[in-house]
């Protein structure tokens, strides 16, 4: 199969009018107050002498444009619009220091922040603003659509959707994990491993990334274990306390998608000798839960059974 996902490809630009513009005291009513009755509007109060403004403004522009018209940004130079700044200050807005970003919705001030926030925090601020307005970022729509495709078994469609989101947001852990999981479902495990190998270092231990990594490891272990299914069963018939054989059998059962039987095999090993090989049975069980997802029915039932053994 050809390469389906290229993490270095740039996302295609979206069309439509630019949601970022410069404003002033003459256009404030139209560009901010009136416009905010349709979509949330951010006002970036900045100054040419302000160092942090030079860091924040490009970040604001990037995140606002990614919202594809669901939020707008109006930039106002405080030195060129002193009358407006004075009027807004009398309303209680802290515009003495910049950058200050004020969010308007339905003609009213909805929220604000000061200082040069990192991109992740700016995204959270805008996501919360959109939530207040009854909407969400396009990325959230795309993620939901990708997850729905995966649940319906359309793994190629899911891959394309997760891939589009990952290219637009290279640090979106759910999108990257979705790409890897879709590739895995399509039998492209080497590509899935390559995707995980290229995730940003700060996402290495993210729950979604760790889950796919565990699933890939289990798939490889399972293929090896399935070849020895009969051997594990024979060893257990000869010695019910062959804990390694029971754990290997559980791995093989998981590879055959016999999750409940895999859980029961590990729980039996745990009951017989919970401390064996540094609690290997319990650790393997936790690895299953991570790979399946902690909300998976097999994980929920297995955790309940494990808890009953731990705390009885």
VOGU-3710 file (C-alpha; in Angstrom, 3 decimals, decimal comma):
1> xxxxxxxxxx> 0,000/0,000/0,000  1,255/3,485/-0,801  2,004/5,968/1,941  -1,398/7,190/3,115  -0,367/9,676/5,759  2,424/12,197/5,413  2,986/14,046/8,722  5,033/16,727/6,962  2,371/17,668/4,414  0,785/21,025/5,075
11> xxxxxxxxxx> -2,962/21,301/5,465  -4,757/22,947/2,591  -5,853/26,526/3,307  -9,541/27,115/3,798  -11,514/29,652/1,767  -13,786/32,442/2,903  -13,161/35,995/4,084  -10,306/36,605/6,485  -11,700/36,664/10,061  -8,762/38,854/11,181
21> xxxxxxxxxx> -8,807/42,612/10,675  -7,473/45,881/12,084  -9,996/48,059/13,869  -10,245/51,520/15,391  -12,600/53,670/17,449  -14,667/54,540/14,364  -15,367/50,921/13,408  -15,519/49,425/16,931  -19,309/49,404/17,114  -19,677/47,692/13,737
31> xxxxxxxxxx> -16,654/45,359/13,875  -17,012/44,288/17,509  -20,337/45,042/19,204  -22,628/44,428/16,233  -20,534/41,605/14,777  -20,507/39,795/18,136  -24,266/39,313/17,856  -23,510/36,811/15,082  -20,199/35,225/16,147  -17,835/35,738/19,101
41> xxxxxxxxxx> -15,289/38,504/18,511  -11,859/38,795/20,124  -10,305/42,226/20,441  -6,518/42,278/20,670  -5,399/45,513/22,326  -1,730/45,965/21,441  0,997/48,568/20,969  3,992/48,895/18,666  6,388/49,135/21,649  4,984/45,977/23,300
51> xxxxxxxxxx> 7,290/42,956/23,020  4,792/40,327/24,254  2,256/41,663/21,722  4,581/40,598/18,917  4,510/37,056/20,322  0,778/36,863/21,021  -0,763/38,452/17,935  0,518/35,848/15,407  -0,730/33,092/17,712  -4,157/34,700/17,954
61> xxxxxxxxxx> -4,323/35,070/14,178  -3,366/31,412/13,652  -5,954/30,002/16,073  -8,716/32,350/14,917  -8,129/31,446/11,263  -8,202/27,766/12,215  -11,725/28,381/13,550  -12,796/29,046/9,947  -15,098/31,991/10,608  -16,632/30,765/13,868
71> xxxxxxxxxx> -14,794/33,514/15,725  -13,279/36,811/14,575  -10,305/38,876/15,661  -10,113/42,678/15,662  -6,699/44,217/16,422  -6,621/47,682/17,989  -3,512/49,795/18,541  -4,065/51,500/21,907  -1,805/54,444/21,047  -3,819/55,237/17,939
81> xxxxxxxxxx> -7,176/54,869/19,704  -6,798/56,583/23,066  -10,385/57,825/23,231  -11,719/54,283/22,791  -9,280/52,895/25,370  -10,333/55,571/27,865  -14,005/54,843/27,282  -13,535/51,096/27,731  -11,339/51,620/30,802  -14,182/53,557/32,390
91> xxxxxxxxxx> -16,274/50,413/31,885  -13,780/48,496/34,021  -11,599/46,933/31,337  -7,908/46,721/32,422  -6,335/48,257/29,324  -3,458/49,999/31,084  -1,144/47,092/30,151  -0,933/45,174/26,894  -1,469/42,755/25,413  -5,028/42,471/26,651
101> xxxxxxxxxx> -7,494/40,296/24,756  -11,196/40,849/25,351  -13,893/38,472/24,075  -17,281/39,852/23,088  -20,446/37,817/22,566  -23,948/39,159/21,984  -22,686/42,707/22,385  -21,317/42,016/25,870  -17,900/41,261/27,344  -17,717/37,485/27,782
111> xxxxxxxxxx> -14,130/36,979/28,994  -10,600/38,381/28,796  -6,965/37,586/29,444  -3,720/39,549/29,645  -0,201/38,645/28,648  1,274/36,476/25,898  -0,266/33,049/26,431  1,152/29,996/24,619  -0,813/28,622/21,679  -2,352/25,800/23,709
121> xxxxxxxxxx> -3,806/28,220/26,232  -5,102/30,514/23,491  -6,865/27,531/21,915  -8,466/26,621/25,243  -9,638/30,221/25,695  -11,243/30,284/22,244  -12,722/26,802/22,643  -14,369/27,899/25,890  -15,656/31,069/24,206  -17,181/29,036/21,384
131> xxxxxxxxxx> -18,728/26,662/23,911  -20,334/29,651/25,624  -21,737/30,665/22,234  -23,102/27,168/21,637  -20,472/26,080/19,140  -17,058/24,462/18,896  -13,899/24,554/16,811  -14,038/22,860/13,381  -11,360/20,492/14,679  -13,837/19,120/17,203
141> xxxxxxxxxx> -16,342/18,451/14,414  -13,676/16,711/12,339  -12,552/14,602/15,304  -16,111/13,485/16,026  -16,621/12,583/12,350  -13,369/10,595/12,305  -14,302/8,673/15,457  -17,723/7,878/14,019  -16,132/6,516/10,831  -13,793/4,332/12,885
151> xxxxxxxxxx> -16,671/2,983/14,971  -18,554/2,119/11,774  -15,540/0,200/10,457  -14,658/2,724/7,739  -10,976/2,788/8,635  -9,830/4,352/5,350  -12,327/7,173/5,798  -11,296/7,552/9,426  -7,639/7,697/8,388  -8,303/10,518/5,951
161> xxxxxxxxxx> -10,239/12,506/8,550  -7,754/11,917/11,360  -4,946/12,714/8,920  -6,510/16,010/7,872  -6,835/17,017/11,501  -3,291/15,922/12,347  -1,919/17,972/9,462  -3,878/21,015/10,624  -2,941/20,468/14,279  0,387/18,573/14,490
171> xxxxxxxxxx> 0,178/18,447/18,291  -3,347/17,029/18,493  -2,745/13,739/20,341  -6,188/12,318/19,563  -5,715/12,945/15,851  -2,250/11,363/15,786  -3,467/8,384/17,790  -6,416/8,074/15,411  -4,075/8,030/12,411  -1,974/5,281/13,986
181> xxxxxxxxxx> -4,999/3,229/15,053  -6,553/3,529/11,583  -3,314/2,415/9,939  -3,192/-0,507/12,327  -6,756/-1,493/11,399  -5,771/-1,339/7,709  -2,855/-3,710/8,347  -0,212/-0,987/8,019  1,476/-1,510/11,380  4,885/-0,270/10,237
191> xxxxxxxxxx> 3,358/3,052/9,186  1,462/3,207/12,464  4,716/2,716/14,372  6,347/5,416/12,242  3,556/7,859/13,127  3,999/7,135/16,842  7,761/7,479/16,486  7,321/11,003/15,102  4,899/12,404/17,679  6,202/15,436/19,588
201> xxxxxxxxxx> 8,142/14,442/22,707  5,632/16,115/25,018  2,892/13,820/23,658  4,868/10,603/24,117  3,064/9,639/27,322  -0,359/10,996/26,383  -3,053/8,421/27,191  -4,274/8,160/23,568  -0,740/7,693/22,212  0,150/5,177/24,930
211> xxxxxxxxxx> -3,022/3,233/24,182  -2,184/2,759/20,494  1,431/1,924/21,334  0,242/-0,803/23,707  -2,204/-2,106/21,093  0,588/-2,407/18,524  2,856/-4,171/20,996  0,071/-6,575/21,937  -0,699/-7,289/18,279  2,918/-8,288/17,650
221> xxxxxxxxxx> 3,060/-10,368/20,839  -0,285/-11,953/19,976  0,832/-13,122/16,537  3,795/-14,859/18,111  1,656/-16,322/20,888  -1,106/-17,645/18,585  1,404/-19,922/16,904  1,921/-21,633/20,262  -1,695/-21,845/21,439  -1,608/-25,629/21,767
231> xxxxxxxxxx> 1,745/-25,520/23,546  0,451/-23,147/26,245  -2,650/-25,255/26,832  -0,562/-28,440/27,067  1,795/-26,825/29,566  -1,126/-25,721/31,726  -2,668/-29,172/31,578  0,606/-30,589/32,858  1,129/-27,845/35,448  -1,749/-25,464/36,365
241> xxxxxxxxxx> 0,815/-23,279/38,152  2,836/-22,568/35,019  2,101/-18,869/35,323  4,115/-17,840/32,278  2,145/-20,260/30,104  -1,104/-18,790/31,412  0,033/-15,229/30,714  1,193/-16,195/27,213  -2,154/-17,887/26,646  -3,916/-14,659/27,662
251> xxxxxxxxxx> -1,875/-12,723/25,097  -2,858/-15,242/22,425  -6,516/-15,039/23,444  -6,395/-11,255/23,186  -4,899/-11,540/19,690  -7,885/-13,712/18,790  -10,170/-10,971/20,179  -11,230/-13,213/23,078  -10,931/-10,378/25,573  -13,070/-11,853/28,344
261> xxxxxxxxxx> -11,162/-15,145/28,234  -7,857/-13,259/28,205  -8,906/-11,323/31,321  -10,024/-14,500/33,089  -6,714/-16,224/32,309  -4,721/-13,377/33,837  -6,997/-13,157/36,853  -6,521/-16,897/37,424  -2,741/-16,431/37,311  -3,067/-13,498/39,702
271> xxxxxxxxxx> -5,188/-15,520/42,138  -2,714/-18,397/42,149  0,340/-16,198/42,834  -0,135/-12,442/42,614  3,521/-11,665/43,343  4,976/-13,994/40,701  7,568/-12,323/38,487  6,923/-8,879/40,002  3,144/-9,089/39,534  3,459/-9,940/35,853
281> xxxxxxxxxx> -0,182/-11,047/35,542  -1,542/-7,771/36,942  0,813/-5,694/34,792  -0,224/-7,589/31,667  -3,860/-7,019/32,557  -3,272/-3,273/32,915  -1,563/-3,275/29,529  -4,698/-4,856/28,046  -6,867/-2,159/29,627  -4,634/0,573/28,232
291> xxxxxxxxxx> -4,681/-0,914/24,734  -8,443/-1,497/24,712  -9,259/1,851/26,318  -10,348/2,129/29,945  -13,990/2,636/28,971  -14,125/-0,525/26,855  -16,660/-3,026/28,338  -13,937/-5,683/28,715  -11,747/-3,187/30,579  -14,586/-2,096/32,866
301> xxxxxxxxxx> -15,524/-5,676/33,726  -11,880/-6,696/34,149  -11,085/-3,776/36,438  -14,094/-4,649/38,563  -12,933/-8,270/38,894  -9,366/-7,203/39,624  -10,553/-4,800/42,337  -12,560/-7,565/44,007  -9,382/-9,659/44,221  -7,229/-6,797/45,451
311> xx> -9,547/-5,588/48,207  -11,284/-8,704/49,418
//
